[in-house]
Amino acid sequence: MGIKEKLEQQLDAKLEKWKSEIDEVEAEARAREARAEAEKADAEVQKELWSKVDSLKKRVDQGEKRLAELKDAGEDRLRSLKEEIDRLVA
């Protein structure tokens, strides 16, 4: 085997090794990218859920206030409270 053939073999072997490494690193990069996307999606879902919790807490606060007003309301206040309560529970 001459020098040219030997160099070709060495270079071919190294190229195959590098190509294999590229495949491995690309697979790892895709896996990490997928995990990052999943974590981002989880964070967005969590943010939406906490926002919903806050919204529901505000409704509970409003409902409790209206209930307290309703208990003490006279006939004159009853109509406007009914409208407020209807909007709140809709």
N, C-alpha and C positions, 0 to 999 in steps of 0.2 A: 504494500500500500504506500503510495506516494504521499508527499506532504500535502498536496492539494486535496486528495481524498480524505486524509486524516482531519484536516481543517474543516472540510465540509461536514464530516461526521460529528465533530465536536460542536460546530455551529448548529447543525440540525438538532442535536440532542439538547443543546441549551435553549434553542427556540421552542422546542416541544415542552421543556420544563417551564419556561416563561409563560407559554400559552396556558399550561395547566394551572399555574399560579394565578394568572389573570382570571380564569374561570372560578377558582376558589375565592379570590378577593371580590369578584363581582357578586357571587352568591352571598357572601357575608354582607356586602354593602346593601344588597336588595333586602336581606333579612332585617338588617338594622333599620333601613328605611321604612320597612313595613311596621316594625315595632314602634318607631317614632310616630308614624301616621296613626297607629292604634292609640298610642298614648295621647296624642293631640286630640283625637276624636273622643277619648275618654274624658279628657279635661273639658272639652266643650260640652259634653253631656252633663258632666258634674256641674259646670257653671249654669247650664240651663235648669238643672234640678234645684240648685240653691236659689236661683231667681224665682222659680215657682214656689219654693218654700217661703221666700220673702213676701211674694204676692199673696199667698194664702194667709200668712200671719197678719198682713194688713187687712184682709177681708175679715178675719176673726176679730181684730181690734174694732173695725167699723161695726161689725155685727153686735159685739158686746156693748158698744156705746149706744147703738140703736135700741137694743133690748132694754138697757137701763132707762133710756128715754121713754120707751114704750110703756114700761111699768109705771112711770110717773106722769105720763101724758094725760092731758085732758082731751075732751072731744075736739077742741079747736086745733090741737097739734096732731091728732091722730091721722087726719087725712094726709098731711105732708110727710109724716113718718111712714105711712103705708106706701107712698110713692118711692121714698128713699129705700125702704126695705125691699120693695119689688125690684128696683134696679140692682140692689146689692145681691139678691139671690138669683137673679136672672142668669 
